[in-house]
């Protein structure tokens, strides 16, 4: 559950899922589709019930991941240096 969202017993639900879960799923679905359109991931769909799709990085996705490793290392070092509590989220 997102830290900024207060949970209540009267929250809206669709089926058995709280609304915020469905919104998060739709948002993630949009990101995956954009990544697929940008050529960063490929999607393989299986004819199963329930529906199943697997995503994997393309060569461009792998090269982007490699480029982002240094950014991740920078962030990790910054957190170590100044402390996680001082980093605004």
MMTF fields as JSON, N, C-alpha, C and O atoms, coordinates in Angstrom:
{
  "mmtfVersion": "1.0.0",
  "mmtfProducer": "UNKNOWN",
  "numBonds": 355,
  "numAtoms": 356,
  "numGroups": 89,
  "numChains": 1,
  "numModels": 1,
  "chainsPerModel": [1],
  "groupsPerChain": [89],
  "chainIdList": ["A"],
  "bondAtomList": [4, 2, 8, 6, 12, 10, 16, 14, 20, 18, 24, 22, 28, 26, 32, 30, 36, 34, 40, 38, 44, 42, 48, 46, 52, 50, 56, 54, 60, 58, 64, 62, 68, 66, 72, 70, 76, 74, 80, 78, 84, 82, 88, 86, 92, 90, 96, 94, 100, 98, 104, 102, 108, 106, 112, 110, 116, 114, 120, 118, 124, 122, 128, 126, 132, 130, 136, 134, 140, 138, 144, 142, 148, 146, 152, 150, 156, 154, 160, 158, 164, 162, 168, 166, 172, 170, 176, 174, 180, 178, 184, 182, 188, 186, 192, 190, 196, 194, 200, 198, 204, 202, 208, 206, 212, 210, 216, 214, 220, 218, 224, 222, 228, 226, 232, 230, 236, 234, 240, 238, 244, 242, 248, 246, 252, 250, 256, 254, 260, 258, 264, 262, 268, 266, 272, 270, 276, 274, 280, 278, 284, 282, 288, 286, 292, 290, 296, 294, 300, 298, 304, 302, 308, 306, 312, 310, 316, 314, 320, 318, 324, 322, 328, 326, 332, 330, 336, 334, 340, 338, 344, 342, 348, 346, 352, 350],
  "bondOrderList": [1, 1, 1, 1, 1, 1, 1, 1, 1, 1, 1, 1, 1, 1, 1, 1, 1, 1, 1, 1, 1, 1, 1, 1, 1, 1, 1, 1, 1, 1, 1, 1, 1, 1, 1, 1, 1, 1, 1, 1, 1, 1, 1, 1, 1, 1, 1, 1, 1, 1, 1, 1, 1, 1, 1, 1, 1, 1, 1, 1, 1, 1, 1, 1, 1, 1, 1, 1, 1, 1, 1, 1, 1, 1, 1, 1, 1, 1, 1, 1, 1, 1, 1, 1, 1, 1, 1, 1],
  "groupList": [{"groupName": "UNK", "atomNameList": ["N", "CA", "C", "O"], "elementList": ["N", "C", "C", "O"], "formalChargeList": [0, 0, 0, 0], "bondAtomList": [1, 0, 2, 1, 3, 2], "bondOrderList": [1, 1, 2], "singleLetterCode": "X", "chemCompType": "L-PEPTIDE LINKING"}],
  "groupTypeList": [0, 0, 0, 0, 0, 0, 0, 0, 0, 0, 0, 0, 0, 0, 0, 0, 0, 0, 0, 0, 0, 0, 0, 0, 0, 0, 0, 0, 0, 0, 0, 0, 0, 0, 0, 0, 0, 0, 0, 0, 0, 0, 0, 0, 0, 0, 0, 0, 0, 0, 0, 0, 0, 0, 0, 0, 0, 0, 0, 0, 0, 0, 0, 0, 0, 0, 0, 0, 0, 0, 0, 0, 0, 0, 0, 0, 0, 0, 0, 0, 0, 0, 0, 0, 0, 0, 0, 0, 0],
  "groupIdList": [1, 2, 3, 4, 5, 6, 7, 8, 9, 10, 11, 12, 13, 14, 15, 16, 17, 18, 19, 20, 21, 22, 23, 24, 25, 26, 27, 28, 29, 30, 31, 32, 33, 34, 35, 36, 37, 38, 39, 40, 41, 42, 43, 44, 45, 46, 47, 48, 49, 50, 51, 52, 53, 54, 55, 56, 57, 58, 59, 60, 61, 62, 63, 64, 65, 66, 67, 68, 69, 70, 71, 72, 73, 74, 75, 76, 77, 78, 79, 80, 81, 82, 83, 84, 85, 86, 87, 88, 89],
  "secStructList": [7, 7, 6, 6, 7, 7, 7, 7, 6, 6, 7, 7, 3, 3, 6, 6, 3, 3, 2, 2, 2, 2, 2, 2, 2, 2, 2, 2, 2, 2, 2, 2, 2, 2, 2, 2, 2, 6, 6, 1, 3, 3, 3, 3, 3, 3, 7, 7, 1, 1, 7, 3, 3, 3, 3, 3, 3, 7, 2, 2, 2, 2, 2, 2, 2, 2, 2, 2, 2, 2, 2, 2, 2, 2, 2, 2, 2, 2, 2, 2, 2, 2, 7, 4, 4, 4, 1, 7, 7],
  "xCoordList": [0.851, 0.0, 0.887, 1.84, 0.6, 1.395, 1.394, 0.373, 2.553, 2.687, 1.773, 1.326, 1.491, 0.703, -0.798, -1.576, -1.214, -2.643, -3.114, -2.61, -4.069, -4.644, -5.652, -6.415, -5.658, -6.586, -7.799, -7.67, -8.961, -10.167, -11.017, -10.889, -11.888, -12.767, -13.799, -14.379, -14.041, -15.073, -14.502, -15.201, -13.228, -12.646, -13.376, -13.94, -13.346, -14.042, -13.367, -12.145, -14.185, -13.657, -14.329, -15.494, -13.566, -14.111, -13.823, -12.661, -14.856, -14.646, -14.043, -14.551, -12.956, -12.302, -11.108, -10.458, -10.81, -9.631, -9.994, -10.966, -9.205, -9.39, -9.104, -8.297, -9.747, -9.598, -8.141, -7.7, -7.379, -5.991, -5.156, -4.207, -5.476, -4.744, -4.991, -4.058, -6.241, -6.577, -5.929, -5.47, -5.886, -5.238, -3.752, -3.188, -3.113, -1.688, -1.446, -0.471, -2.317, -2.163, -2.3, -1.534, -3.27, -3.454, -2.238, -1.806, -1.691, -0.527, 0.67, 1.393, 0.882, 1.974, 1.769, 2.727, 0.548, 0.234, 0.605, 1.181, 0.275, 0.624, 2.124, 2.612, 2.862, 4.324, 4.9, 5.788, 4.386, 4.872, 4.586, 5.438, 3.398, 3.053, 3.927, 4.372, 4.174, 5.056, 6.471, 7.126, 6.933, 8.268, 8.332, 9.351, 7.232, 7.171, 7.182, 7.905, 6.39, 6.355, 7.713, 8.088, 8.445, 9.764, 10.857, 12.013, 10.5, 11.465, 12.369, 13.425, 11.972, 12.792, 12.458, 13.322, 11.22, 10.803, 10.016, 9.44, 10.01, 9.165, 8.16, 8.438, 7.008, 5.926, 5.546, 5.349, 5.446, 4.969, 3.676, 3.653, 2.602, 1.291, 0.997, 1.229, 0.48, 0.133, -1.382, -2.076, -1.89, -3.334, -3.711, -3.873, -3.847, -4.175, -5.298, -5.576, -5.93, -6.93, -6.448, -6.305, -6.196, -6.287, -5.197, -4.203, -5.384, -4.404, -3.014, -2.865, -2.016, -0.636, 0.206, 0.074, 1.069, 2.027, 3.349, 3.385, 4.426, 5.759, 6.48, 6.378, 7.208, 7.959, 9.447, 9.87, 10.226, 11.681, 12.337, 11.771, 13.541, 14.273, 14.775, 15.223, 14.696, 15.295, 16.759, 17.213, 17.49, 18.879, 18.945, 19.837, 17.998, 17.974, 17.665, 18.241, 16.763, 16.443, 17.642, 17.882, 18.389, 19.594, 20.628, 21.268, 20.802, 21.794, 21.354, 22.193, 20.04, 19.548, 19.778, 20.178, 19.53, 19.75, 21.209, 21.506, 22.112, 23.54, 23.873, 24.663, 23.267, 23.515, 22.99, 23.576, 21.898, 21.293, 22.006, 21.792, 22.852, 23.57, 24.413, 24.467, 25.072, 25.903, 25.042, 25.464, 23.846, 22.932, 22.502, 22.43, 22.222, 21.869, 23.01, 22.788, 24.224, 25.394, 25.559, 25.891, 25.325, 25.395, 24.375, 24.705, 23.136, 22.088, 22.414, 22.208, 22.921, 23.3, 24.391, 24.328, 25.396, 26.482, 25.964, 26.4, 25.049, 24.48, 23.717, 23.857, 22.913, 22.177, 23.148, 22.936, 24.216, 25.21, 25.866, 26.116, 26.14, 26.873, 26.034, 26.5, 24.79, 24.008, 22.886, 22.305, 22.573, 21.531, 20.176, 19.792, 19.482, 18.199, 17.152, 16.289, 17.205, 16.175, 16.266, 15.315, 17.391, 17.554, 17.157, 17.215, 16.758, 16.424, 14.916, 14.151, 14.499, 13.069, 12.548, 13.191, 11.397, 10.789, 9.619, 8.965],
  "yCoordList": [-1.18, 0.0, 1.23, 1.3, 2.196, 3.424, 4.097, 4.127, 4.639, 5.258, 6.465, 6.754, 7.168, 8.394, 8.136, 9.076, 6.899, 6.602, 6.0, 4.964, 6.644, 6.109, 5.028, 5.177, 3.96, 2.874, 3.023, 3.375, 2.757, 2.806, 1.597, 0.995, 1.242, 0.1, 0.377, -0.561, 1.631, 1.975, 2.299, 2.885, 1.926, 2.264, 1.556, 0.475, 2.199, 1.647, 0.359, 0.223, -0.578, -1.853, -2.206, -1.884, -2.873, -3.432, -4.913, -5.321, -5.718, -7.143, -7.297, -6.74, -8.054, -8.241, -7.315, -7.346, -6.489, -5.627, -4.196, -3.637, -3.596, -2.171, -1.382, -1.808, -0.261, 0.553, 0.92, 0.894, 1.262, 1.677, 0.563, 0.843, -0.698, -1.831, -1.866, -2.059, -1.681, -1.703, -0.543, -0.713, 0.633, 1.788, 1.508, 1.811, 0.941, 0.605, -0.411, -0.296, -1.4, -2.409, -1.776, -2.097, -0.879, -0.209, 0.658, 0.712, 1.329, 2.172, 1.322, 1.692, 0.189, -0.707, -1.267, -1.391, -1.6, -2.125, -1.086, -1.427, 0.177, 1.242, 1.393, 1.616, 1.274, 1.366, 0.215, 0.416, -0.998, -2.147, -1.971, -2.264, -1.496, -1.301, -0.228, -0.388, 0.865, 1.9, 1.36, 1.658, 0.574, -0.017, -0.968, -1.055, -1.681, -2.563, -1.734, -2.063, -0.675, 0.198, 0.853, 1.084, 1.149, 1.771, 0.757, 1.132, -0.52, -1.55, -1.974, -2.56, -1.687, -2.057, -3.432, -4.105, -3.856, -5.19, -5.854, -5.19, -7.183, -7.929, -8.704, -9.062, -8.952, -9.628, -10.884, -10.855, -11.99, -13.239, -13.596, -13.733, -13.744, -14.033, -15.517, -16.068, -16.158, -17.567, -17.707, -16.971, -18.64, -18.892, -19.799, -21.008, -19.205, -19.938, -19.217, -18.044, -19.945, -19.358, -19.647, -20.812, -18.625, -17.201, -16.784, -17.491, -15.64, -15.175, -15.028, -14.671, -15.308, -15.223, -14.533, -14.821, -13.625, -12.97, -12.872, -12.608, -13.085, -12.947, -11.822, -11.681, -11.023, -9.899, -10.189, -10.748, -9.802, -9.94, -8.725, -8.087, -8.424, -7.284, -7.596, -8.709, -6.606, -6.699, -6.263, -5.912, -6.285, -5.817, -4.354, -3.976, -3.526, -2.119, -2.012, -1.171, -2.856, -2.854, -3.248, -2.675, -4.227, -4.669, -3.55, -3.317, -2.849, -1.766, -0.596, 0.046, -0.306, 0.744, 0.351, 1.185, -0.9, -1.387, -1.204, -0.783, -1.522, -1.348, 0.128, 0.459, 1.01, 2.446, 2.956, 3.866, 2.384, 2.84, 2.297, 2.795, 1.281, 0.723, 1.774, 1.801, 2.641, 3.672, 4.671, 5.173, 4.96, 5.846, 5.184, 5.847, 3.904, 3.169, 3.161, 3.313, 2.984, 3.004, 4.381, 4.488, 5.446, 6.803, 6.988, 7.532, 6.538, 6.671, 5.907, 6.408, 4.7, 3.894, 4.58, 4.619, 5.124, 5.832, 7.092, 7.416, 7.799, 9.014, 8.67, 9.353, 7.617, 7.194, 6.82, 7.182, 6.097, 5.711, 6.952, 7.024, 7.92, 9.115, 10.047, 10.509, 10.342, 11.347, 10.75, 11.447, 9.482, 8.831, 8.889, 9.915, 7.796, 7.657, 8.629, 9.067, 8.976, 9.843, 11.273, 12.042, 11.637, 12.993, 13.101, 14.19, 12.0, 12.009, 12.15, 11.318, 13.207, 13.436, 12.455, 12.194, 11.93, 10.977, 11.623, 10.992],
  "zCoordList": [0.0, 0.0, 0.0, 0.777, -0.848, -0.868, 0.494, 1.182, 0.882, 2.202, 2.37, 3.48, 1.284, 1.404, 1.452, 1.617, 1.313, 1.255, 2.57, 3.002, 3.194, 4.422, 4.068, 3.113, 4.817, 4.55, 5.458, 6.631, 4.915, 5.737, 5.422, 4.356, 6.357, 6.151, 5.075, 4.529, 4.758, 3.789, 2.408, 1.581, 2.139, 0.849, -0.283, -0.112, -1.442, -2.604, -3.047, -2.985, -3.494, -3.97, -5.284, -5.519, -6.131, -7.354, -7.271, -7.259, -7.215, -6.957, -5.583, -4.61, -5.494, -4.2, -4.02, -2.975, -5.024, -4.973, -4.577, -5.086, -3.659, -3.39, -4.663, -5.489, -4.82, -6.025, -6.278, -7.427, -5.238, -5.432, -6.028, -6.759, -5.74, -6.328, -7.824, -8.604, -8.234, -9.652, -10.395, -11.525, -9.779, -10.401, -10.574, -11.626, -9.57, -9.664, -10.769, -11.513, -10.885, -11.934, -13.312, -14.221, -13.474, -14.764, -15.091, -16.242, -14.091, -14.294, -14.722, -15.647, -14.055, -14.415, -15.816, -16.579, -16.158, -17.486, -18.547, -19.58, -18.289, -19.225, -19.387, -20.495, -18.286, -18.362, -19.177, -20.005, -18.937, -19.702, -21.184, -22.022, -21.51, -22.924, -23.569, -24.706, -22.846, -23.386, -23.576, -24.575, -22.624, -22.746, -23.936, -24.621, -24.174, -25.33, -26.628, -27.568, -26.675, -27.859, -28.117, -29.266, -27.045, -27.169, -27.5, -27.699, -27.559, -27.91, -26.771, -27.01, -25.521, -24.365, -23.827, -23.266, -23.989, -23.557, -24.681, -25.542, -24.645, -25.571, -24.72, -23.575, -25.295, -24.572, -25.334, -26.549, -24.605, -25.179, -24.455, -23.232, -25.226, -24.666, -24.867, -25.943, -23.81, -23.858, -23.855, -23.153, -24.631, -24.698, -23.533, -23.701, -22.356, -21.131, -20.403, -20.652, -19.501, -18.612, -17.199, -16.83, -16.405, -16.707, -17.697, -17.864, -18.349, -19.341, -18.725, -17.556, -19.534, -19.061, -20.126, -21.315, -19.693, -20.583, -19.844, -18.643, -20.569, -19.999, -20.717, -21.936, -19.952, -20.489, -20.313, -19.301, -21.308, -21.202, -21.849, -22.736, -21.383, -21.928, -23.325, -23.602, -24.2, -25.521, -25.397, -24.309, -26.511, -26.486, -26.042, -25.282, -26.515, -26.083, -24.592, -23.902, -24.088, -22.663, -21.82, -20.757, -22.3, -21.585, -21.569, -20.544, -22.7, -22.727, -21.848, -21.216, -21.798, -20.903, -19.453, -18.641, -19.125, -17.767, -17.364, -16.246, -18.281, -17.999, -17.767, -16.883, -18.564, -18.398, -17.06, -16.474, -16.573, -15.314, -14.083, -12.978, -14.254, -13.109, -12.404, -11.174, -13.166, -12.534, -11.759, -10.718, -12.255, -11.528, -10.216, -9.181, -10.257, -9.039, -8.036, -6.835, -8.524, -7.637, -7.004, -5.824, -7.796, -7.262, -6.14, -5.086, -6.361, -5.352, -4.081, -2.975, -4.241, -3.078, -2.275, -1.046, -2.963, -2.277, -1.592, -0.488, -2.228, -1.618, -0.346, 0.669, -0.396, 0.798, 1.909, 3.066, 1.566, 2.574, 3.167, 4.37, 2.308, 2.754, 3.603, 4.645, 3.184, 3.915, 4.753, 5.585, 4.551, 5.336, 4.634, 4.073, 4.677, 3.98, 4.508, 3.747, 5.783, 6.36, 5.824, 5.966, 5.213, 4.683, 3.211, 2.64, 2.594, 1.174, 1.023, 1.511, 0.347, 0.121, -0.914, -1.931, -0.639, -1.576, -2.261, -3.092]
}
